[in-house]
Amino acid sequence: MDKKEFDIFFKPYSKNVDNANRYGFWKLSDALIAQIIKDNISIKIDEDTVILDAGGGTGRKTASRS
């Protein structure tokens, strides 16, 4: 994939992802995932916690924690 193909696909896609928080489905999904993390990770997560997000996705889950 060259730069032109990359830009044609990813620029509109990234704007769509950036607006994902506006949609009810994603708000529900984020709330469920946050609760699963809280229920299954026994350490305290706060502003000083470092989380490696190596999922290959958008990083929305960890970005919302910062």
C-alpha positions as CSV (number, residue, x, y, z in Angstrom):
1,M,0.0,0.0,0.0
2,D,1.5,3.3,-1.0
3,K,0.9,6.6,0.7
4,K,-1.9,7.7,-1.6
5,E,-3.8,4.4,-1.0
6,F,-3.1,4.7,2.7
7,D,-4.5,8.3,2.9
8,I,-7.5,7.5,0.8
9,F,-8.5,4.7,3.2
10,F,-7.3,5.8,6.6
11,K,-8.0,9.5,6.7
12,P,-11.8,9.1,6.4
13,Y,-11.7,5.9,8.6
14,S,-9.8,7.7,11.4
15,K,-12.4,10.5,11.5
16,N,-15.1,7.9,11.8
17,V,-13.2,6.2,14.7
18,D,-12.6,9.6,16.4
19,N,-16.3,10.1,16.4
20,A,-17.1,6.7,17.8
21,N,-17.9,8.0,21.3
22,R,-21.0,9.7,19.8
23,Y,-22.7,6.4,19.2
24,G,-24.6,4.5,21.8
25,F,-23.3,1.1,20.8
26,W,-19.7,2.2,21.4
27,K,-20.6,3.9,24.8
28,L,-22.1,0.6,25.9
29,S,-19.2,-1.4,24.5
30,D,-16.7,0.9,26.3
31,A,-18.7,0.6,29.6
32,L,-18.8,-3.2,29.4
33,I,-15.1,-3.5,28.7
34,A,-14.2,-1.1,31.5
35,Q,-16.3,-3.2,33.9
36,I,-14.6,-6.4,32.7
37,I,-11.2,-4.8,33.3
38,K,-12.2,-3.6,36.8
39,D,-13.6,-7.0,37.7
40,N,-10.6,-9.0,36.4
41,I,-7.5,-6.9,37.1
42,S,-6.6,-6.9,40.7
43,I,-4.2,-3.9,40.7
44,K,-5.3,-0.3,41.2
45,I,-5.2,1.6,37.9
46,D,-4.8,5.3,38.2
47,E,-3.2,8.2,36.3
48,D,0.3,6.9,37.0
49,T,-0.4,3.4,35.7
50,V,1.3,2.4,32.5
51,I,-0.7,0.2,30.1
52,L,0.7,-1.3,27.0
53,D,-2.0,-1.4,24.4
54,A,-0.7,-3.8,21.8
55,G,-4.0,-4.8,20.4
56,G,-3.3,-3.3,17.0
57,G,-6.6,-1.3,17.1
58,T,-7.3,2.3,17.5
59,G,-6.1,2.7,21.1
60,R,-9.4,4.2,22.2
61,K,-9.6,2.1,25.3
62,T,-6.3,3.2,26.7
63,A,-6.5,6.7,25.3
64,S,-9.8,7.2,27.3
65,R,-7.9,6.3,30.5
66,S,-5.3,9.1,30.0
